[in-house]
Amino acid sequence: MGRGWVFQHDNDPKHTARITKEWLCKKHIKVLAWPSQSPDLNPIENLWRELKLRDSQRQPRNLTDLEKTCVEEWAKIPPAVCANLVKNYRKRLTSVIANKGYCTKY
């Protein structure tokens, strides 16, 4: 990762394991402090949900089919979907703060 970049992960146990932390430190990779179980703060979760819905409708039969359908369906997600997630991020953050960190409608 280049200078000025900060890595963000979802605090899954494999991401927070001692060996992972040591590797990130050795590589001088800054990690953003991030609460566990916080999909409301992570708009990419909405995109993953969209991709999973699209992909499940195609019912891939094996790993090769799954990869192919994921690539194809990802390409079909309109840029406006991403733009809308970015546009609404302030509302998302405000909602999380108002709910004192508990789940929101997002």
C-alpha positions in Angstrom: 0.0 0.0 0.0 1.2 3.5 -0.8 1.9 6.3 1.5 -1.1 7.9 3.1 -3.2 4.8 2.7 -5.0 3.3 5.7 -6.2 -0.3 5.7 -9.7 -1.0 7.1 -11.0 -4.5 7.8 -14.1 -5.8 9.7 -12.4 -7.2 12.8 -13.1 -10.8 11.8 -10.9 -13.0 14.1 -8.5 -13.9 11.3 -7.9 -10.2 10.7 -7.2 -9.5 14.4 -5.1 -12.5 15.1 -1.7 -11.9 16.6 0.1 -13.2 13.5 -2.0 -10.9 11.2 -1.3 -7.9 13.4 2.4 -8.7 13.4 2.5 -9.0 9.7 0.7 -5.7 9.2 3.0 -4.0 11.6 6.1 -5.5 9.9 4.8 -4.2 6.5 4.2 -0.7 8.1 0.5 -0.9 7.2 -1.7 1.5 9.2 -5.0 -0.1 10.3 -8.1 2.0 10.9 -9.7 1.4 14.3 -13.1 0.0 13.5 -15.9 -1.4 15.6 -16.8 -5.1 15.2 -20.2 -6.1 13.7 -20.7 -2.6 12.1 -22.3 -3.2 8.7 -24.2 0.2 9.1 -20.8 1.9 8.9 -19.7 0.0 5.8 -21.6 0.7 2.6 -19.8 -2.1 0.7 -22.0 -4.5 2.7 -24.9 -3.1 0.7 -23.1 -3.9 -2.5 -22.2 -7.4 -1.4 -25.9 -8.0 -0.6 -26.9 -6.8 -4.1 -24.3 -9.1 -5.7 -25.4 -12.1 -3.6 -29.0 -11.5 -4.6 -28.1 -11.2 -8.3 -25.8 -14.2 -8.1 -28.2 -16.5 -6.3 -30.8 -15.9 -9.0 -28.4 -17.4 -11.5 -27.7 -20.5 -9.3 -24.1 -21.2 -10.1 -23.3 -24.9 -9.8 -19.6 -24.8 -9.0 -16.8 -22.5 -8.0 -15.9 -21.7 -11.6 -19.6 -20.8 -12.4 -19.8 -18.7 -9.2 -16.7 -16.7 -10.1 -18.0 -16.1 -13.6 -21.5 -15.0 -12.5 -20.0 -12.8 -9.8 -17.9 -11.0 -12.3 -20.8 -10.6 -14.8 -23.3 -9.5 -12.2 -20.8 -7.1 -10.6 -20.4 -5.4 -14.0 -24.2 -5.0 -14.2 -24.5 -3.0 -11.0 -25.1 0.5 -12.1 -22.6 3.2 -11.0 -25.6 5.1 -9.6 -26.0 2.4 -6.9 -22.5 3.2 -5.6 -23.0 6.9 -6.0 -26.2 6.7 -3.9 -24.3 4.8 -1.1 -21.7 7.5 -1.1 -24.3 10.3 -1.2 -26.2 8.9 1.8 -23.2 8.1 3.9 -23.6 11.2 6.1 -27.2 10.2 6.9 -25.9 6.7 7.7 -23.3 8.1 10.2 -25.8 10.4 11.7 -28.2 7.6 12.2 -25.6 5.4 13.9 -24.7 8.2 16.3 -28.4 8.9 17.0 -28.8 5.2 17.8 -25.8 5.2 20.1 -24.1 2.7 17.9 -27.0 0.3 17.7 -28.4 -1.0 14.4 -30.1 1.4 12.0 -32.3 1.0 9.0 -29.2 0.8 6.8 
